[in-house]
Amino acid sequence: MSPGPIAGQKSSAAERLRSTRRYTEWRPREDSWQFGSHGGAAIGELIVRRKMIVRTQVTFSATGERFTPSKVAADFSEAHDPGVIGQIGRYRGVPVPYGSADFDVPDEVPEKIAYVYERAFPFLCAMREAGADDFSLHITYHYDAQCALGFSKEELKMITELDCGFAIDCIEADEPNQALQATAAAPSR
């Protein structure tokens, strides 16, 4: 665990969450323990495990029919006011009937929930005043072996304070996105 803040300094949410995770496995000194001989003393062995979650994407979004993100002095990753001509999806080529703003967390940031909290939370009131009425936090975990998840008390508190919907997706990392693949026609008989 990182040391606490020095007198007079504030610690960021990311610093409070940062910790070292180690796994210790106790095994007998000899392999013969599996076959009935338990005379050897056990020794601790630090096990380095393959990373299960290989990529995490986190986005906090604010939307609303009257939401005008240009009125908010936040550093959004992406934003548009109502009435902008849509570039993709069902509003492509026509005015989008709502405003939207996202805070995306860069891949290299280790404490993603703390990062989005530190950027979005100070602007919640301003976004509401600018017309935002729907907030959501979306996390996508790309996993290798399994998608085992857990959140610290501090992370859960930050998510709760964001006062938003919360969605989690788990996607197997080595499989291509199914939605982008062309489907083959069924063979005729």
N, C-alpha and C positions, 0 to 999 in steps of 0.2 A: 504494500500500500504506500502511496506517496505520502511524504510528510505533510502535515497540516500547513496552513499558510503562516508566514512569518508575521509577527505583530504588525498590524496596520495594513496588511495585504489581504485582498479577497481571493478566495480560490474559485475557479470556474467549476461549473458542473462537470465538465470533462475531467478535470483534475481529481475531483472527489470520486469519480467512478473508476479511474485508472487503477488497476491492480494486476499483480502477477498471478497467473493461474498455473499451478503445478499439480501433477498427479503422481502419487507414489504408490507403487505396487510392492507388496511384501511377498517374497518368494524364498523358499528354502535354498540353502547354498548348493545342494546337489539335486540332480534330477531323480534320485532314487526315492524321494519322498512320495512320488506317485505310485510306487510299488510296495509301500508298506514300511520302509525304513524312515523314521522321523527323527533321527539323531542329530542332524545338522542344524545350526542356528540360522534363523531367517535374517536376511539382509534387505535393506531398503534399496529400491532401484527407481530412479527417476525415468519415467516412460514418456517419450515424445510421441504423441499420437498424430495421425494424419488429420488435418483440419477438416471438419465436417461441413461447416459453412464456408464456401469459397468466395462468395461475393454477397454484399448486402446493399440494396438500394432503398433509400428512404426519401420520401417526399411529403411535405406538409402543404396542403392546398386550402385556399379560401376561395369561395365562389358566392355569387348572388346576382339576381336579376338587375339590381340597382348598384352593384359593387363596381366602383371606379378605382382600381388599384393605383392609377396615376396620381391620386390625391394622397397616397400614403408614402412617406419618405423611407420606405424599407428597400433593402437590396434584394429584390426578388430574382430568382433564377429565370423565371418566365412570367409574363403578365400581359393581360389585354383588358381593355375597357369594353363595356357593352357596345355593340354596333360595329365593331371591327369586322372586316370581311374575313371569313373563315378560310383557312388554308388546307385543312384536312377534315375527314369525317363527314357527318351529315350536314354540317354548315359550310362545306367547301363552296366558295364562290358567292356566299350570301352572308348578310350581317349576323353575327353571333349574338343571341339575345341575352347574354349574361356576361359579367366580368369575372375574371379568374386570375389568381396569382399563386405561384408555387415557390417553395423553398426546397431545392434539391440539395442533398448532401453529397459532396464529392467522394468518390470511391476511396481515396487515400485517408480520409478522416476516420480514426479508430472508434471514437465515441459518438456515434451518429445521432442518437436520441438527444444527447446533451447539446450537440451542435445545432440541431434544428430548433430545440427549445430556446437556446440563447439568441437565435436570430428571429424566431417567430413570436415568442411570448411578449416581448416588449411592444409589439405592434398589434396585439389582439384588439385592444380598444379602438385604435385608429382604423383598423380594417373594418370593425363593426360600424363605426361612424361613417365610413366610406361606402357602406351598403352591404358588406359581406354578412351572410347569414348561415352559411354552411362551411364547416371546417372539417378536414379529415387528415389523418396521418396514415400513410400507406407504406408498408415495409415489405419488400420482396427479398426472400432469402434464396440464394442459389446454393444448393447443397451437393455434396459429393457422396458421402456414405449414408447419412441420415440427417433429417432436419430436426435436431433436438434444440429447443428454444427455452430461454429463461430470461427474466428481467429482474434487475435489482430493485430494491425498494425506492431508491432515488429515481430510477428510470420510470417506474410506475407512477411516482408522484408527479414527475414532469409531464408524462402523457396525460394524466388526469387534469393538471393545471392548464393544458392546452385546450381543454373543453371541446373535444372533437371526436368524430367517428374514428374508428381504428380498424384497419384491415391488414391482414397478413397473408401473403402468398408464399408458398414454398415450391420451388421449381428445381427439378433435377438438372444439375449443371451440364452434364454431358449430352443431354437431349436437346435438339433444336426446338425452337418455338413452333409448336404445332399449328398455330394460327397462320404462320407464314409459309407453310409447306403446301404445295399443290397436291391434290389427292388424285390418285390414279383411278381410272374408270374400272369398274368391275368387269372381269373377263366374261364374255358371252359364251353360252354353251349351245 
